[in-house]
Amino acid sequence: MKRYLNLPYEDAAIRSIKAGDDVILSGILYVGRDQVHKRLYESLGKVLPFSFDKNAIYYMGPSPALPGFAIGAAGPTTSARMDPFSPSLIKAGLRVMVGKGPRSAAVVEAVKECKGLYLQAYGGCGALYASRIKSSEIVAYPELGPEALLRLEIEDFPVICTIDSEGNSLYRV
């Protein structure tokens, strides 16, 4: 089934999405990888550079923008590298994550417990995703270069739900 999810999202909207659904994202999507996750984890209980509430994060390594684009290739990176930090971030309010590949049993359980979603971006589609990004700006950690925390404005960004709010997963864990 095809679903549309506007970001920031409504709780009822993420609960209606099921594992296996095609999802089209539009709105604001944050980008953070390994080092951002480590810093967010270390900052829990303090002021964070963006609110987890109703927002989503994308595990992506951007490349420099080409003329006419807000960003270069914008394909997903392996989500498992964020797994040491993800359960704590999910329990702190991060409910929607976009990446590629399977997640640990601890992440699946946290997604289920906190009624979140894990959405998979399609590998090899960095150029397609770049065409769906309308703007990109650094929000925090500029010293991390391409791993800085980014804020993207996206439109019609295709993904698939691989772990839903009930803990149903397309992966065996």
DSSP file (Angstrom, degrees, kcal/mol; ACC not computed):
  #  RESIDUE AA STRUCTURE BP1 BP2  ACC     N-H-->O    O-->H-N    N-H-->O    O-->H-N    TCO  KAPPA ALPHA  PHI   PSI    X-CA   Y-CA   Z-CA
    1    1 A M              0   0    0      0, 0.0    21,-1.8     0, 0.0     2,-0.5   0.000 360.0 360.0 360.0 141.4    0.0    0.0    0.0
    2    2 A K  E     -a   22   0A   0     19,-0.2     2,-0.3    21,-0.1    21,-0.2  -0.789 360.0-177.2 -93.5 131.1    1.3    3.5   -0.8
    3    3 A R  E     -a   23   0A   0     19,-2.9    21,-2.5    -2,-0.5     2,-0.4  -0.903  18.1-143.1-124.2 152.9    1.2    6.0    2.1
    4    4 A Y  E     -a   24   0A   0     -2,-0.3     2,-0.5    19,-0.2    21,-0.2  -0.965  15.0-170.5-116.3 134.0    2.1    9.7    2.3
    5    5 A L  E     -a   25   0A   0     19,-2.6    21,-1.7    -2,-0.4     2,-0.4  -0.962   8.0-155.5-130.3 115.2    3.9   11.0    5.4
    6    6 A N  E     -a   26   0A   0     -2,-0.5    21,-0.2    19,-0.2     4,-0.2  -0.718  30.2-107.4 -87.3 138.5    4.3   14.8    5.9
    7    7 A L  E    S+a   27   0A   0     19,-3.0    21,-1.5    -2,-0.4     2,-0.2  -0.942 108.2  46.6-113.9 131.4    7.2   15.8    8.2
    8    8 A P  S    S-     0   0    0      0, 0.0    47,-0.2     0, 0.0     2,-0.1   0.517 103.8-149.2 -60.2 150.0    6.9   16.8   11.0
    9    9 A Y        -     0   0    0     45,-1.9     2,-0.4    -2,-0.2    -2,-0.1  -0.412  11.8-121.2 -97.8 166.9    4.5   13.9   11.3
   10   10 A E     >  -     0   0    0     -4,-0.2     4,-1.6    -2,-0.1     3,-0.5  -0.867  25.1-125.5-101.8 143.1    1.3   13.2   13.3
   11   11 A D  H  > S+     0   0    0     -2,-0.4     4,-1.9     1,-0.2     5,-0.2   0.888 110.6  54.5 -56.7 -41.7    1.4   10.2   15.6
   12   12 A A  H  > S+     0   0    0      1,-0.2     4,-1.2     2,-0.2    -1,-0.2   0.864 104.4  56.4 -61.9 -34.7   -1.7    8.7   14.0
   13   13 A A  H  > S+     0   0    0     -3,-0.5     4,-0.6     1,-0.2     3,-0.3   0.915 108.0  45.3 -65.1 -42.8    0.0    8.8   10.6
   14   14 A I  H >< S+     0   0    0     -4,-1.6     3,-0.6     1,-0.2   151,-0.5   0.834 110.1  54.9 -73.3 -28.2    3.0    6.8   11.7
   15   15 A R  H 3< S+     0   0    0     -4,-1.9    -1,-0.2     1,-0.2    -2,-0.2   0.765 103.2  57.3 -71.5 -23.2    0.8    4.3   13.5
   16   16 A S  H 3< S+     0   0    0     -4,-1.2     2,-0.4    -3,-0.3    -1,-0.2   0.653  87.9  91.6 -81.1 -14.7   -1.2    3.7   10.2
   17   17 A I    <<  -     0   0    0     -4,-0.6   148,-0.6    -3,-0.6     2,-0.3  -0.656  62.3-162.7 -85.3 134.0    2.0    2.8    8.2
   18   18 A K    >   -     0   0    0     -2,-0.4     3,-2.6   146,-0.1   143,-0.3  -0.831  32.4 -83.8-117.9 153.9    2.7   -1.0    8.2
   19   19 A A  T 3  S+     0   0    0     -2,-0.3   143,-0.2     1,-0.3     3,-0.1  -0.312 118.8  29.0 -53.0 130.4    5.9   -3.0    7.3
   20   20 A G  T 3  S+     0   0    0    141,-3.3    -1,-0.3     1,-0.4     2,-0.2   0.185  88.7 131.2  99.0 -14.9    6.0   -3.4    3.6
   21   21 A D    <   -     0   0    0     -3,-2.6   140,-2.7   140,-0.1     2,-0.4  -0.479  59.2-126.5 -70.5 138.7    4.1   -0.1    2.8
   22   22 A D  E     -aB   2 160A   0    -21,-1.8   -19,-2.9   138,-0.2     2,-0.4  -0.717  32.1-161.6 -76.9 134.8    5.6    2.2    0.2
   23   23 A V  E     -aB   3 159A   0    136,-2.9   136,-2.8    -2,-0.4     2,-0.6  -0.976  14.9-156.8-127.5 135.4    5.9    5.6    1.8
   24   24 A I  E     -aB   4 158A   0    -21,-2.5   -19,-2.6    -2,-0.4     2,-0.3  -0.953  17.9-156.9-111.8 116.2    6.3    9.0    0.2
   25   25 A L  E     +aB   5 157A   0    132,-2.6   132,-2.7    -2,-0.6     2,-0.3  -0.705  16.8 169.6 -95.2 142.5    7.9   11.6    2.5
   26   26 A S  E     +a    6   0A   0    -21,-1.7   -19,-3.0    -2,-0.3     2,-0.4  -0.984  42.6  37.5-145.7 146.9    7.6   15.4    2.2
   27   27 A G  E    S-aB   7 154A   0    127,-2.6   127,-3.2    -2,-0.3     2,-0.5  -0.942  99.6  -5.7 122.4-139.5    8.5   18.2    4.5
   28   28 A I  E     + B   0 153A   0    -21,-1.5    28,-0.4    -2,-0.4     2,-0.4  -0.852  56.6 178.3-103.3 127.4   11.5   18.6    6.8
   29   29 A L  E     - B   0 152A   0    123,-2.3   123,-2.8    -2,-0.5     2,-0.2  -0.996  17.2-144.9-130.0 125.1   14.0   15.7    7.2
   30   30 A Y  E     -cB  57 151A   0     26,-2.2    28,-2.9    -2,-0.4     2,-0.5  -0.588  10.0-145.9 -87.9 152.8   17.1   15.9    9.4
   31   31 A V  E     +cB  58 150A   0    119,-2.2   119,-1.8    26,-0.2     2,-0.3  -0.977  29.0 150.8-121.9 128.2   20.3   14.1    8.5
   32   32 A G        -     0   0    0     26,-1.9     2,-0.1    -2,-0.5   116,-0.1  -0.934  14.0-178.4-157.7 135.2   22.7   12.6   11.0
   33   33 A R     >  -     0   0    0    114,-0.5     4,-2.9    -2,-0.3     5,-0.2  -0.164  55.1 -45.4-112.9-152.5   25.2    9.7   10.9
   34   34 A D  H  > S+     0   0    0      1,-0.2     4,-2.3     2,-0.2     5,-0.2   0.889 132.8  40.9 -47.9 -58.5   27.6    8.0   13.3
   35   35 A Q  H  > S+     0   0    0      1,-0.2     4,-2.2     2,-0.2    -1,-0.2   0.860 115.2  51.4 -67.8 -35.5   29.2   11.1   14.8
   36   36 A V  H  > S+     0   0    0    111,-0.3     4,-3.0     2,-0.2    -1,-0.2   0.925 110.3  50.1 -64.0 -44.1   26.0   13.1   15.1
   37   37 A H  H  X S+     0   0    0     -4,-2.9     4,-2.7     1,-0.2    -2,-0.2   0.911 109.5  50.8 -61.9 -41.4   24.3   10.1   16.8
   38   38 A K  H  X S+     0   0    0     -4,-2.3     4,-2.4    -5,-0.2    -1,-0.2   0.930 113.1  45.6 -60.6 -44.8   27.2    9.9   19.3
   39   39 A R  H  X S+     0   0    0     -4,-2.2     4,-1.1     2,-0.2    -2,-0.2   0.897 112.6  49.7 -68.2 -39.3   26.9   13.6   20.0
   40   40 A L  H  < S+     0   0    0     -4,-3.0     3,-0.5     2,-0.2     4,-0.5   0.931 111.6  49.9 -62.4 -44.1   23.1   13.5   20.4
   41   41 A Y  H >< S+     0   0    0     -4,-2.7     3,-1.2     1,-0.2    -2,-0.2   0.919 110.8  48.8 -58.5 -45.9   23.5   10.5   22.7
   42   42 A E  H 3< S+     0   0    0     -4,-2.4    -1,-0.2     1,-0.2    -2,-0.2   0.702 111.1  52.5 -68.7 -18.8   26.0   12.3   24.8
   43   43 A S  T >< S+     0   0    0     -4,-1.1     3,-2.5    -3,-0.5    -1,-0.2   0.408  74.8 131.2 -98.0   0.3   23.7   15.4   24.9
   44   44 A L  T <  S+     0   0    0     -3,-1.2     3,-0.1    -4,-0.5    -3,-0.0  -0.304  74.3  28.3 -56.6 135.4   20.6   13.5   26.2
   45   45 A G  T 3  S+     0   0    0      1,-0.5    -1,-0.3    47,-0.1     2,-0.2   0.315 114.3  79.8  91.8  -7.2   19.2   15.5   29.1
   46   46 A K  S <  S-     0   0    0     -3,-2.5    -1,-0.5     1,-0.0     2,-0.4  -0.577 101.3 -65.9-116.0-177.6   20.6   18.7   27.7
   47   47 A V        -     0   0    0     -2,-0.2     4,-0.0    -3,-0.1    -1,-0.0  -0.610  54.1-149.8 -73.8 125.0   19.4   21.1   25.0
   48   48 A L        -     0   0    0     -2,-0.4     3,-0.1     1,-0.1    -8,-0.0  -0.607  22.1-117.1 -94.1 156.6   19.6   19.3   21.6
   49   49 A P  S    S+     0   0    0      0, 0.0     2,-0.3     0, 0.0    -1,-0.1   0.636  99.7  14.5 -71.8 -12.6   20.2   21.0   18.3
   50   50 A F  S    S-     0   0    0      5,-0.0     2,-0.3   -20,-0.0    -2,-0.0  -0.974  87.6-103.6-153.1 154.9   16.8   19.9   17.1
   51   51 A S        -     0   0    0     -2,-0.3     4,-0.1     1,-0.1    42,-0.1  -0.621  14.8-153.0 -80.3 133.0   13.7   18.5   18.7
   52   52 A F    >   +     0   0    0     -2,-0.3     3,-1.9    40,-0.2    43,-0.5   0.783  64.2 113.1 -69.3 -26.9   13.1   14.8   18.3
   53   53 A D  T 3  S-     0   0    0      1,-0.3    -2,-0.1    41,-0.1     3,-0.1  -0.281  98.5 -17.2 -58.0 115.4    9.3   15.5   18.7
   54   54 A K  T 3  S+     0   0    0     39,-0.3   -45,-1.9     1,-0.2    -1,-0.3   0.490 112.9 115.5  70.6   6.6    7.5   14.8   15.4
   55   55 A N    <   -     0   0    0     -3,-1.9    41,-0.8   -47,-0.2    40,-0.6  -0.677  52.1-146.0-107.0 161.7   10.8   14.9   13.4
   56   56 A A  E     - d   0  96A   0    -28,-0.4   -26,-2.2    -2,-0.2     2,-0.4  -0.869   5.0-145.1-123.8 155.8   12.6   12.2   11.5
   57   57 A I  E     -cd  30  97A   0     39,-1.9    41,-2.6    -2,-0.3     2,-0.4  -0.967   6.4-152.9-125.9 142.7   16.3   11.6   10.8
   58   58 A Y  E     -cd  31  98A   0    -28,-2.9   -26,-1.9    -2,-0.4     2,-1.0  -0.940  13.5-139.1-116.1 130.8   18.0   10.2    7.7
   59   59 A Y        +     0   0    0     39,-3.0    18,-2.6    -2,-0.4     2,-0.3  -0.788  51.7 140.1 -90.1  99.5   21.3    8.3    7.7
   60   60 A M  B     -I   76   0B   0     -2,-1.0    -2,-0.1    16,-0.3    14,-0.0  -0.993  49.0-146.0-146.7 144.2   22.9    9.8    4.7
   61   61 A G        -     0   0    0     14,-1.0    14,-0.3    -2,-0.3    86,-0.1  -0.915  29.8-150.3-111.9 104.0   26.3   11.0    3.6
   62   62 A P        -     0   0    0      0, 0.0    12,-0.2     0, 0.0    11,-0.1  -0.278   4.1-150.6 -73.6 157.6   25.9   13.9    1.2
   63   63 A S        -     0   0    0     10,-1.1     9,-2.2     1,-0.1     0, 0.0  -0.818  42.4 -69.9-117.1 164.7   28.2   14.9   -1.6
   64   64 A P        -     0   0    0      0, 0.0     9,-0.3     0, 0.0     7,-0.1  -0.182  59.2-102.1 -57.6 144.4   28.8   18.4   -2.9
   65   65 A A        -     0   0    0      5,-0.2     7,-0.2     7,-0.2     5,-0.1  -0.375  28.1-139.9 -68.1 141.4   25.9   20.0   -4.8
   66   66 A L    >   -     0   0    0      5,-0.5     3,-2.3     1,-0.1     5,-0.1  -0.627  46.1 -71.6 -90.7 159.0   26.0   20.2   -8.5
   67   67 A P  T 3  S+     0   0    0      0, 0.0    -1,-0.1     0, 0.0     3,-0.1  -0.265 123.7  19.7 -53.4 132.6   24.7   23.3  -10.3
   68   68 A G  T 3  S+     0   0    0      1,-0.3     2,-0.3    -3,-0.1    -3,-0.0   0.383 107.8  97.1  89.0  -3.6   20.9   23.5  -10.0
   69   69 A F    <   -     0   0    0     -3,-2.3    -1,-0.3     1,-0.1    65,-0.1  -0.877  68.4-140.8-119.5 151.9   20.7   21.1   -7.0
   70   70 A A  S    S+     0   0    0     63,-0.7     2,-0.3    60,-0.4    -5,-0.2   0.686  89.9   3.4 -77.2 -19.6   20.5   21.8   -3.2
   71   71 A I  S    S-     0   0    0     59,-0.2    -5,-0.5    62,-0.2    -1,-0.2  -0.971  74.7-113.5-159.1 160.1   22.8   18.8   -2.6
   72   72 A G  S    S-     0   0    0     -9,-2.2    -7,-0.2    -2,-0.3    -2,-0.1   0.075  78.5 -22.2 -81.1-157.9   24.9   16.2   -4.4
   73   73 A A        -     0   0    0     -9,-0.3   -10,-1.1     1,-0.1    -1,-0.3  -0.216  62.0-171.0 -50.3 138.1   24.1   12.5   -4.3
   74   74 A A        +     0   0    0     52,-1.8    -1,-0.1   -12,-0.2    53,-0.1  -0.281  21.5 152.5-135.1  46.7   22.1   11.8   -1.2
   75   75 A G        -     0   0    0    -14,-0.3   -14,-1.0     1,-0.1    48,-0.1  -0.339  47.3 -93.3 -79.4 162.8   21.8    8.0   -0.9
   76   76 A P  B     -I   60   0B   0      0, 0.0     2,-0.3     0, 0.0   -16,-0.3  -0.291  31.3-145.2 -73.8 157.1   21.4    6.2    2.4
   77   77 A T        -     0   0    0    -18,-2.6    23,-1.1    46,-0.1     2,-0.2  -0.772  42.2 -70.1-115.4 167.2   24.2    4.8    4.6
   78   78 A T  B >   -j  100   0C   0     -2,-0.3     3,-0.9    21,-0.2     4,-0.2  -0.368  38.9-157.1 -64.5 120.9   24.1    1.6    6.7
   79   79 A S  G >  S+     0   0    0     21,-2.6     3,-2.5     1,-0.2     4,-0.5   0.780  80.4  77.5 -70.7 -29.5   21.8    2.1    9.7
   80   80 A A  G >  S+     0   0    0     20,-0.4     3,-1.2     1,-0.3    -1,-0.2   0.770  82.6  68.3 -56.7 -26.0   23.4   -0.6   11.9
   81   81 A R  G <  S+     0   0    0     -3,-0.9    -1,-0.3     1,-0.3    -2,-0.2   0.744 100.1  49.6 -66.1 -20.6   26.3    1.8   12.6
   82   82 A M  G X> S+     0   0    0     -3,-2.5     4,-2.1    -4,-0.2     3,-1.6   0.543  84.2  96.3 -90.4  -8.5   23.8    3.9   14.6
   83   83 A D  T <4 S+     0   0    0     -3,-1.2    -1,-0.2    -4,-0.5    -2,-0.1   0.785  72.7  61.8 -59.0 -32.9   22.4    1.0   16.6
   84   84 A P  T 34 S+     0   0    0      0, 0.0    -1,-0.3     0, 0.0     4,-0.2   0.826 119.6  28.1 -62.0 -26.4   24.6    1.5   19.7
   85   85 A F  T <> S+     0   0    0     -3,-1.6     4,-1.8    -4,-0.1     3,-0.4   0.698 102.3  82.0-102.8 -25.4   22.9    4.9   20.2
   86   86 A S  H  X S+     0   0    0     -4,-2.1     4,-3.2     1,-0.2     5,-0.3   0.862  84.3  55.6 -59.9 -46.1   19.5    4.4   18.6
   87   87 A P  H  > S+     0   0    0      0, 0.0     4,-2.3     0, 0.0    -1,-0.2   0.914 111.8  45.2 -55.7 -41.4   17.5    2.7   21.4
   88   88 A S  H  > S+     0   0    0     -3,-0.4     4,-1.1     2,-0.2    -2,-0.2   0.901 114.6  48.1 -67.4 -39.6   18.4    5.6   23.8
   89   89 A L  H  <>S+     0   0    0     -4,-1.8     5,-2.4     2,-0.2     4,-0.3   0.888 111.1  51.1 -68.3 -38.2   17.5    8.2   21.2
   90   90 A I  H ><5S+     0   0    0     -4,-3.2     3,-1.7     1,-0.2    -2,-0.2   0.933 109.9  49.1 -62.6 -45.7   14.2    6.5   20.4
   91   91 A K  H 3<5S+     0   0    0     -4,-2.3    -1,-0.2    -5,-0.3    -2,-0.2   0.749 107.0  57.5 -66.7 -22.3   13.3    6.4   24.1
   92   92 A A  T 3<5S-     0   0    0     -4,-1.1    -1,-0.3    -5,-0.1    -2,-0.2   0.450 136.1 -80.5 -86.5  -1.6   14.2   10.1   24.3
   93   93 A G  T < 5S+     0   0    0     -3,-1.7     2,-0.7     1,-0.3   -39,-0.3   0.327  86.8 130.8 125.7  -9.9   11.6   10.9   21.5
   94   94 A L      < +     0   0    0     -5,-2.4    -1,-0.3     1,-0.2   -41,-0.1  -0.672  23.1 162.2 -76.2 115.2   13.2   10.1   18.1
   95   95 A R        +     0   0    0     -2,-0.7    22,-3.0   -40,-0.6     2,-0.5   0.708  50.4  54.0-110.1 -24.7   10.5    8.0   16.5
   96   96 A V  E     +de  56 117A   0    -41,-0.8   -39,-1.9    20,-0.2     2,-0.4  -0.959  57.3 174.4-124.6 123.1   11.2    7.9   12.7
   97   97 A M  E     -de  57 118A   0     20,-1.9    22,-3.2    -2,-0.5     2,-0.4  -0.952  12.9-160.7-126.0 144.5   14.5    6.9   11.2
   98   98 A V  E     +de  58 119A   0    -41,-2.6   -39,-3.0    -2,-0.4     2,-0.2  -0.993  38.6 106.3-125.8 129.1   15.4    6.5    7.5
   99   99 A G  E     - e   0 120A   0     20,-2.1    22,-3.1    -2,-0.4     2,-0.3  -0.775  58.8 -84.0-164.9-149.6   18.4    4.5    6.4
  100  100 A K  B    S+j   78   0C   0    -23,-1.1   -21,-2.6    -2,-0.2   -20,-0.4  -0.999  72.4  23.3-143.3 148.3   19.3    1.2    4.8
  101  101 A G  S    S-     0   0    0     -2,-0.3    -2,-0.1   -23,-0.2    70,-0.1  -0.040  89.4 -44.0  90.5 167.5   19.8   -2.4    6.0
  102  102 A P        -     0   0    0      0, 0.0     2,-0.3     0, 0.0   -22,-0.2  -0.176  50.2-138.4 -69.0 161.5   18.6   -4.3    9.0
  103  103 A R        -     0   0    0      1,-0.1   -23,-0.1   -24,-0.1    -2,-0.0  -0.785  26.6 -94.0-116.1 161.6   18.6   -3.0   12.6
  104  104 A S     >  -     0   0    0     -2,-0.3     4,-2.4     1,-0.1     3,-0.2  -0.238  35.2-109.1 -69.6 162.1   19.5   -4.8   15.8
  105  105 A A  H  > S+     0   0    0      1,-0.2     4,-2.4     2,-0.2     5,-0.2   0.852 120.6  57.6 -59.4 -34.8   16.9   -6.5   18.0
  106  106 A A  H  > S+     0   0    0      2,-0.2     4,-2.0     1,-0.2    -1,-0.2   0.875 107.4  46.5 -65.6 -37.1   17.3   -3.7   20.5
  107  107 A V  H  > S+     0   0    0     -3,-0.2     4,-2.9     2,-0.2     5,-0.2   0.928 111.4  51.2 -69.9 -44.7   16.4   -1.1   17.9
  108  108 A V  H  X S+     0   0    0     -4,-2.4     4,-2.3     1,-0.2    -2,-0.2   0.926 111.8  47.8 -57.2 -45.0   13.4   -3.2   16.8
  109  109 A E  H  X S+     0   0    0     -4,-2.4     4,-3.1     2,-0.2    -1,-0.2   0.904 112.0  48.9 -64.1 -42.2   12.2   -3.5   20.4
  110  110 A A  H  X S+     0   0    0     -4,-2.0     4,-2.4     2,-0.2    -2,-0.2   0.900 110.3  51.3 -65.1 -40.5   12.6    0.3   21.0
  111  111 A V  H  X>S+     0   0    0     -4,-2.9     5,-2.6     2,-0.2     4,-0.6   0.932 114.7  43.8 -60.1 -45.4   10.7    1.1   17.8
  112  112 A K  H ><5S+     0   0    0     -4,-2.3     3,-0.9    -5,-0.2    -2,-0.2   0.948 114.5  48.3 -64.2 -50.2    7.9   -1.2   19.0
  113  113 A E  H 3<5S+     0   0    0     -4,-3.1    -1,-0.2     1,-0.2    -2,-0.2   0.865 120.1  37.4 -59.6 -38.6    7.9    0.0   22.6
  114  114 A C  H 3<5S-     0   0    0     -4,-2.4    -1,-0.2    -5,-0.2    -2,-0.2   0.360 109.3-119.1-100.0   4.6    7.9    3.7   21.5
  115  115 A K  T <<5 +     0   0    0     -3,-0.9    -3,-0.2    -4,-0.6    50,-0.2   0.934  63.9 140.7  59.5  52.0    5.5    3.3   18.5
  116  116 A G      < -     0   0    0     -5,-2.6     2,-0.3    48,-0.2    51,-0.2  -0.203  42.9-122.3-105.4-162.1    8.0    4.5   15.9
  117  117 A L  E     -e   96   0A   0    -22,-3.0   -20,-1.9    47,-0.1     2,-0.5  -0.994   4.2-154.1-145.0 145.8    9.0    3.6   12.4
  118  118 A Y  E     -eF  97 163A   0     45,-2.4    44,-2.3    -2,-0.3    45,-1.8  -0.990  21.4-168.3-119.1 120.8   12.1    2.5   10.5
  119  119 A L  E     -eF  98 161A   0    -22,-3.2   -20,-2.1    -2,-0.5     2,-0.5  -0.876  11.8-139.7-110.1 138.4   12.0    3.4    6.9
  120  120 A Q  E     -eF  99 160A   0     40,-3.6    40,-2.1    -2,-0.4     2,-0.2  -0.865   7.6-152.3-103.8 127.2   14.4    2.1    4.3
  121  121 A A        -     0   0    0    -22,-3.1     2,-0.5    -2,-0.5    38,-0.1  -0.629  34.6-100.2 -85.8 154.3   15.7    4.4    1.5
  122  122 A Y    >   -     0   0    0     36,-0.5     3,-1.2    -2,-0.2   -22,-0.1  -0.651  33.0-127.5 -83.7 122.9   16.7    2.6   -1.7
  123  123 A G  T 3  S+     0   0    0     -2,-0.5   -46,-0.1     1,-0.2    -1,-0.1  -0.359  93.2  30.2 -63.4 146.4   20.4    2.0   -2.1
  124  124 A G  T 3  S+     0   0    0    -48,-0.2    -1,-0.2     1,-0.0     3,-0.2   0.532  93.0 100.9  82.7   6.9   21.9    3.2   -5.4
  125  125 A C    <>  +     0   0    0     -3,-1.2     4,-2.8     1,-0.2     5,-0.2  -0.019  32.9 125.2-114.3  29.6   19.4    6.0   -5.7
  126  126 A G  H  > S+     0   0    0      1,-0.2     4,-2.1     2,-0.2   -52,-1.8   0.859  77.1  48.5 -58.0 -38.3   21.5    8.9   -4.5
  127  127 A A  H  > S+     0   0    0     -3,-0.2     4,-1.7   -54,-0.2    -1,-0.2   0.905 111.2  50.4 -69.4 -41.2   20.8   11.0   -7.6
  128  128 A L  H  > S+     0   0    0      1,-0.2     4,-0.6     2,-0.2     3,-0.3   0.948 112.1  47.3 -59.9 -48.4   17.1   10.3   -7.4
  129  129 A Y  H >< S+     0   0    0     -4,-2.8     3,-1.3     1,-0.2     4,-0.4   0.888 107.2  56.7 -63.0 -38.7   17.1   11.4   -3.7
  130  130 A A  H >< S+     0   0    0     -4,-2.1     3,-1.2     1,-0.3   -60,-0.4   0.876 102.8  55.8 -58.7 -36.3   19.1   14.6   -4.5
  131  131 A S  H 3< S+     0   0    0     -4,-1.7    -1,-0.3    -3,-0.3    -2,-0.2   0.671 104.9  53.3 -70.8 -14.8   16.4   15.5   -7.0
  132  132 A R  T << S+     0   0    0     -3,-1.3    23,-2.3    -4,-0.6     2,-0.6   0.416  88.4  93.2 -98.2  -0.5   13.8   15.4   -4.2
  133  133 A I  E <   -G  154   0A   0     -3,-1.2   -63,-0.7    -4,-0.4    21,-0.2  -0.855  48.1-179.2 -99.3 119.5   15.7   17.7   -1.9
  134  134 A K  E     +     0   0A   0     19,-3.3     2,-0.3    -2,-0.6    20,-0.2   0.775  68.2   1.9 -89.4 -30.3   14.6   21.3   -2.3
  135  135 A S  E     -G  153   0A   0     18,-1.1    18,-2.1     2,-0.0     2,-0.3  -0.989  57.0-164.1-155.5 156.4   17.0   22.8    0.3
  136  136 A S  E     +G  152   0A   0     -2,-0.3     2,-0.3    16,-0.2    16,-0.2  -0.992  13.0 170.0-144.0 132.2   19.8   21.8    2.6
  137  137 A E  E     -G  151   0A   0     14,-1.7    14,-2.7    -2,-0.3     2,-0.4  -0.998  36.0-112.2-143.5 148.3   21.3   23.7    5.6
  138  138 A I  E     +G  150   0A   0     -2,-0.3    12,-0.3    12,-0.2     3,-0.1  -0.647  29.7 177.3 -77.6 130.2   23.7   22.8    8.4
  139  139 A V  E     -     0   0A   0     10,-3.3     2,-0.3    -2,-0.4    11,-0.2   0.781  61.9 -13.4-100.2 -39.5   22.0   22.8   11.8
  140  140 A A  E    S+G  149   0A   0      9,-1.3     9,-2.1     1,-0.1    -1,-0.4  -0.983 110.2  37.6-160.3 161.9   24.8   21.8   14.1
  141  141 A Y    >   +     0   0    0     -2,-0.3     3,-2.1     7,-0.2    -1,-0.1   0.889  50.8 169.6  60.9  48.4   28.3   20.3   14.2
  142  142 A P  G >   +     0   0    0      0, 0.0     3,-1.9     0, 0.0     6,-0.2   0.770  69.7  72.6 -60.8 -23.8   29.8   22.0   11.1
  143  143 A E  G 3  S+     0   0    0      1,-0.3    -2,-0.1     4,-0.1     5,-0.0   0.655  83.9  69.4 -65.8 -13.6   33.2   20.8   12.1
  144  144 A L  G X  S-     0   0    0     -3,-2.1     3,-2.1     1,-0.3    -1,-0.3   0.448  88.2-159.5 -82.8   0.3   32.1   17.3   11.1
  145  145 A G  G X  S+     0   0    0     -3,-1.9     3,-2.0     1,-0.3    -1,-0.3  -0.365  74.2   7.6  60.0-124.7   32.1   18.3    7.4
  146  146 A P  G 3  S+     0   0    0      0, 0.0    -1,-0.3     0, 0.0    -3,-0.1   0.607 131.5  59.2 -67.7  -8.6   29.9   16.0    5.4
  147  147 A E  G <  S+     0   0    0     -3,-2.1  -114,-0.5   -86,-0.1  -111,-0.3   0.269  79.1 124.7-100.3  11.5   28.7   14.3    8.7
  148  148 A A  S <  S-     0   0    0     -3,-2.0     2,-0.5    -6,-0.2    -7,-0.2  -0.222  76.4 -93.0 -63.1 159.8   27.3   17.6   10.1
  149  149 A L  E     - G   0 140A   0     -9,-2.1   -10,-3.3  -117,-0.1    -9,-1.3  -0.677  53.3-167.9 -76.3 122.4   23.7   17.6   11.2
  150  150 A L  E     -BG  31 138A   0   -119,-1.8  -119,-2.2    -2,-0.5     2,-0.5  -0.775  21.6-145.7-113.6 156.1   21.6   18.9    8.3
  151  151 A R  E     -BG  30 137A   0    -14,-2.7   -14,-1.7    -2,-0.3     2,-0.4  -0.989  24.0-170.0-118.7 118.7   18.1   20.0    7.8
  152  152 A L  E     -BG  29 136A   0   -123,-2.8  -123,-2.3    -2,-0.5     2,-0.6  -0.836  20.1-147.1-108.7 145.6   16.6   19.1    4.4
  153  153 A E  E     -BG  28 135A   0    -18,-2.1   -19,-3.3    -2,-0.4   -18,-1.1  -0.971  32.8-176.1-104.8 120.5   13.4   20.2    2.8
  154  154 A I  E     -BG  27 133A   0   -127,-3.2  -127,-2.6    -2,-0.6     2,-0.3  -0.797  19.4-164.7-120.5 158.3   12.2   17.3    0.8
  155  155 A E  E    S-     0   0A   0    -23,-2.3  -129,-0.2    -2,-0.3  -130,-0.1  -0.969  73.4  -8.4-144.3 127.0    9.3   16.6   -1.6
  156  156 A D  E    S+     0   0A   0     -2,-0.3  -130,-0.2     1,-0.2    -1,-0.1   0.938  75.4 174.6  54.5  55.9    8.1   13.2   -2.8
  157  157 A F  E     -B   25   0A   0   -132,-2.7  -132,-2.6   -25,-0.1     2,-0.3  -0.841  22.5-141.0 -96.4 105.9   10.9   11.2   -1.3
  158  158 A P  E     +B   24   0A   0      0, 0.0   -36,-0.5     0, 0.0     2,-0.3  -0.535  34.8 147.0 -82.9 132.3   10.2    7.5   -1.8
  159  159 A V  E     -B   23   0A   0   -136,-2.8  -136,-2.9    -2,-0.3     2,-0.4  -0.858  37.0-124.8-143.0 177.1   11.0    4.9    1.0
  160  160 A I  E     -BF  22 120A   0    -40,-2.1   -40,-3.6    -2,-0.3     2,-0.6  -0.992  23.9-118.8-129.4 140.5    9.6    1.6    2.3
  161  161 A C  E     + F   0 119A   0   -140,-2.7  -141,-3.3    -2,-0.4   -42,-0.2  -0.670  35.7 167.6 -77.8 120.9    8.6    0.8    5.8
  162  162 A T  E    S+     0   0A   0    -44,-2.3     8,-2.4    -2,-0.6     9,-0.5   0.638  71.4  29.3-108.8 -19.7   10.7   -2.0    7.1
  163  163 A I  E    S-HF 169 118A   0    -45,-1.8   -45,-2.4     6,-0.2    -1,-0.3  -0.960  77.6-161.9-137.5 122.1    9.8   -1.8   10.8
  164  164 A D    >   -     0   0    0      4,-2.3     3,-2.2    -2,-0.4   -48,-0.2  -0.388  38.4 -90.9 -99.5 179.6    6.4   -0.5   11.9
  165  165 A S  T 3  S+     0   0    0   -148,-0.6   -50,-0.3  -151,-0.5   -49,-0.1   0.587 124.7  55.8 -67.9 -10.3    5.1    0.8   15.1
  166  166 A E  T 3  S-     0   0    0      2,-0.1    -1,-0.3   -51,-0.1   -54,-0.1   0.379 120.6-106.1 -99.0   2.5    4.0   -2.7   16.2
  167  167 A G    <   +     0   0    0     -3,-2.2     2,-0.2     1,-0.3    -2,-0.1   0.495  67.8 151.2  86.9   3.4    7.5   -4.1   15.7
  168  168 A N        -     0   0    0    -56,-0.1    -4,-2.3     2,-0.0     2,-0.4  -0.528  26.0-168.8 -67.7 133.8    6.7   -6.0   12.5
  169  169 A S  B     -H  163   0A   0     -2,-0.2    -6,-0.2    -6,-0.2    -7,-0.1  -0.956  36.4-147.9-131.3 143.9    9.8   -6.2   10.5
  170  170 A L  S    S+     0   0    0     -8,-2.4     2,-0.3    -2,-0.4    -7,-0.1   0.554  88.4  72.3 -80.4  -8.5   10.7   -7.2    6.9
  171  171 A Y  S    S-     0   0    0     -9,-0.5     2,-0.6   -70,-0.1    -2,-0.1  -0.743  86.2-121.1-103.4 153.3   14.0   -8.4    8.3
  172  172 A R              0   0    0     -2,-0.3    -2,-0.1     1,-0.1     0, 0.0  -0.856 360.0 360.0 -90.7 122.3   14.7  -11.5   10.5
  173  173 A V              0   0    0     -2,-0.6   -68,-0.2    -4,-0.1    -1,-0.1   0.348 360.0 360.0-125.8 360.0   16.2  -10.4   13.8
